[in-house]
Amino acid sequence: MKFDKKYDLGFTLLADTEQKVSKAYKVWKKKSMYGREYMGIERSAFLIDEKGKIMHAWYKISPKDTPVFLLEALEK
């Protein structure tokens, strides 16, 4: 709530503490770092229409590229 008020987002943010959404979107994956394997979220972005349909999905996307691809898709 504080984050939303501070940045005036106008939408609810999701905290997926039980990985239900990340598993449904198939982004809960086995990852590895420095030889250690663990489960985590694959960085992804989704453009979802007002009816809940996924219009576009980008997997393994960088934070820098996310707004570029989203704006590009919205212009089509």
Buried (B, 14 or more C-beta within 10 A) or exposed (E): EEEEEEEEEEEEEEEBEEEEEBEEBEBBBEEEEEEEEEEBBBEBBEBEEEEEEEEBBBEEBEEEEBEEBBEEEEEE
